[in-house]
Amino acid sequence: MQALIFDVDGTLADTESAHRAAFNAAFAETGLDWHWSEALYTRLLDVAGGKERIAHYWRSLDPLHAARSGETINRIHAIKTRIYEAQVSGGRLPLRPGVERLITEAAQAGLPMAIATTTTPVNVDALLREPLGRNWRRLFAAVCDAGTTQRKKPAPDVYFAALHALGLPGYGCIAFEDSANGLAAASAAGIPAIVTPTAYTALHSFSDALLVLPHLGDPAHPLAQRIPGADHRWVDLAALTRWHEGTLFEAS
């Protein structure tokens, strides 16, 4: 195991409720009578990318006008990003159990880490600059986001970009994801992945995952059951190494 690669939305923090609220606020600010309920937004999450999600929804309502809506979509998304940043900045949205501990453990061990997300750089910074510090980027050998590649997950492009920056093959890493799209992207790049679903992705299929857990666990928030191959009821580097070696052994 030579590196860890993290998705952001849903994986590092349970962000989707905040995203949904920001979308709805942006719709209201631009005079649209749209409202994305939790059930609707769960379905819309199958479409990767905020702008793509807006365009997809617009096409479902009015295909003719949606084809000429590019500038409006950009404006809605810019407003949504501003609102989301205000909602999560300052540590208002905590990281999921085990995330900060595992990142700290990897940094102290000198294990390279990367981020592979299709969210915007502003969103990533707003989420991480409080819990990980304003210099959070120094913790990661590569930060690949929506500005890195054009194709979004489930395309593997952002993972290939992270692997290129790390100078490593996919099988030398472990990815952390929360959704079927993310898992498909990691798998297509040859990276074994641990999935920690959220309420929005709990019904997705994760048959290709190395492991599926409710969260990474912490001493203060241990997992309900002991994990095979782990010394504790939380994910640490020792457990990750054992799982990774087991995966390579099975593959060989």
CORLINZI-V251384 format. One record per backbone hydrogen bond with DSSP energy under -1.0 kcal/mol. NH is the residue of the N-H (numbers start at 1). CO is the residue of the C=O. E is the energy in kcal/mol with one decimal. If there is no record, write none. Layout:
nh=NH co=CO e=E
nh=NH co=CO e=E
//
This chain:
nh=2 co=172 e=-3.8
nh=4 co=112 e=-1.8
nh=5 co=174 e=-2.6
nh=6 co=114 e=-2.8
nh=7 co=176 e=-2.1
nh=10 co=13 e=-1.9
nh=12 co=8 e=-2.2
nh=13 co=8 e=-1.1
nh=15 co=13 e=-1.9
nh=19 co=15 e=-2.3
nh=20 co=16 e=-2.7
nh=21 co=17 e=-2.3
nh=22 co=18 e=-2.1
nh=23 co=19 e=-2.6
nh=24 co=20 e=-2.4
nh=25 co=21 e=-2.2
nh=26 co=22 e=-2.3
nh=27 co=23 e=-2.5
nh=28 co=24 e=-2.0
nh=29 co=25 e=-2.3
nh=30 co=26 e=-1.7
nh=31 co=28 e=-1.2
nh=32 co=27 e=-2.8
nh=41 co=37 e=-2.8
nh=42 co=38 e=-2.0
nh=43 co=39 e=-1.4
nh=44 co=40 e=-2.4
nh=45 co=41 e=-1.6
nh=46 co=43 e=-1.6
nh=47 co=44 e=-2.2
nh=53 co=49 e=-2.1
nh=54 co=50 e=-2.3
nh=55 co=51 e=-2.6
nh=56 co=52 e=-2.4
nh=57 co=53 e=-2.3
nh=58 co=54 e=-2.6
nh=59 co=55 e=-2.5
nh=60 co=56 e=-1.5
nh=61 co=57 e=-1.1
nh=62 co=58 e=-3.4
nh=66 co=62 e=-2.3
nh=67 co=63 e=-1.2
nh=68 co=65 e=-1.4
nh=69 co=66 e=-1.6
nh=73 co=69 e=-2.8
nh=74 co=70 e=-2.1
nh=75 co=71 e=-1.9
nh=76 co=72 e=-2.8
nh=77 co=73 e=-2.6
nh=78 co=74 e=-2.1
nh=79 co=75 e=-2.2
nh=80 co=76 e=-2.7
nh=81 co=77 e=-2.5
nh=82 co=78 e=-2.0
nh=83 co=79 e=-2.4
nh=84 co=80 e=-2.8
nh=85 co=81 e=-2.6
nh=86 co=82 e=-1.8
nh=87 co=83 e=-1.8
nh=88 co=84 e=-2.1
nh=89 co=85 e=-2.0
nh=96 co=12 e=-2.7
nh=99 co=96 e=-2.0
nh=102 co=98 e=-2.4
nh=103 co=99 e=-2.4
nh=104 co=100 e=-2.4
nh=105 co=101 e=-2.5
nh=106 co=102 e=-2.6
nh=107 co=103 e=-2.4
nh=108 co=104 e=-2.5
nh=109 co=105 e=-1.6
nh=111 co=106 e=-2.5
nh=114 co=4 e=-2.1
nh=115 co=142 e=-2.1
nh=116 co=6 e=-2.5
nh=117 co=144 e=-2.4
nh=124 co=120 e=-1.8
nh=125 co=121 e=-2.5
nh=126 co=122 e=-2.5
nh=127 co=123 e=-1.7
nh=128 co=124 e=-2.2
nh=129 co=125 e=-2.3
nh=132 co=128 e=-2.2
nh=136 co=133 e=-1.6
nh=138 co=135 e=-1.9
nh=139 co=136 e=-1.9
nh=140 co=137 e=-1.6
nh=141 co=113 e=-2.9
nh=144 co=115 e=-2.8
nh=146 co=119 e=-2.7
nh=148 co=145 e=-2.2
nh=155 co=152 e=-2.1
nh=160 co=156 e=-2.4
nh=161 co=157 e=-2.3
nh=162 co=158 e=-1.8
nh=163 co=159 e=-2.7
nh=164 co=160 e=-2.4
nh=165 co=161 e=-2.1
nh=166 co=162 e=-2.3
nh=167 co=163 e=-1.8
nh=168 co=163 e=-1.8
nh=172 co=169 e=-1.4
nh=173 co=170 e=-1.9
nh=174 co=3 e=-1.5
nh=175 co=192 e=-2.6
nh=176 co=5 e=-2.0
nh=177 co=194 e=-2.4
nh=183 co=179 e=-2.4
nh=184 co=180 e=-2.6
nh=185 co=181 e=-2.0
nh=186 co=182 e=-2.4
nh=187 co=183 e=-2.9
nh=188 co=184 e=-2.3
nh=189 co=185 e=-1.1
nh=190 co=187 e=-1.7
nh=191 co=186 e=-2.6
nh=194 co=175 e=-2.8
nh=195 co=211 e=-2.8
nh=196 co=177 e=-2.6
nh=202 co=198 e=-1.1
nh=204 co=201 e=-2.0
nh=209 co=206 e=-1.8
nh=210 co=193 e=-3.1
nh=213 co=195 e=-2.7
nh=216 co=97 e=-1.2
nh=218 co=221 e=-1.1
nh=223 co=233 e=-3.1
nh=230 co=227 e=-2.2
nh=235 co=216 e=-3.3
nh=240 co=236 e=-2.4
nh=241 co=237 e=-2.5
nh=242 co=238 e=-1.9
nh=243 co=239 e=-2.6
nh=244 co=240 e=-2.7
nh=245 co=241 e=-2.5
nh=246 co=242 e=-2.1
nh=247 co=243 e=-2.0
nh=248 co=244 e=-2.2
nh=249 co=245 e=-2.2
nh=250 co=246 e=-2.3
nh=251 co=247 e=-2.3
nh=252 co=248 e=-1.8
//
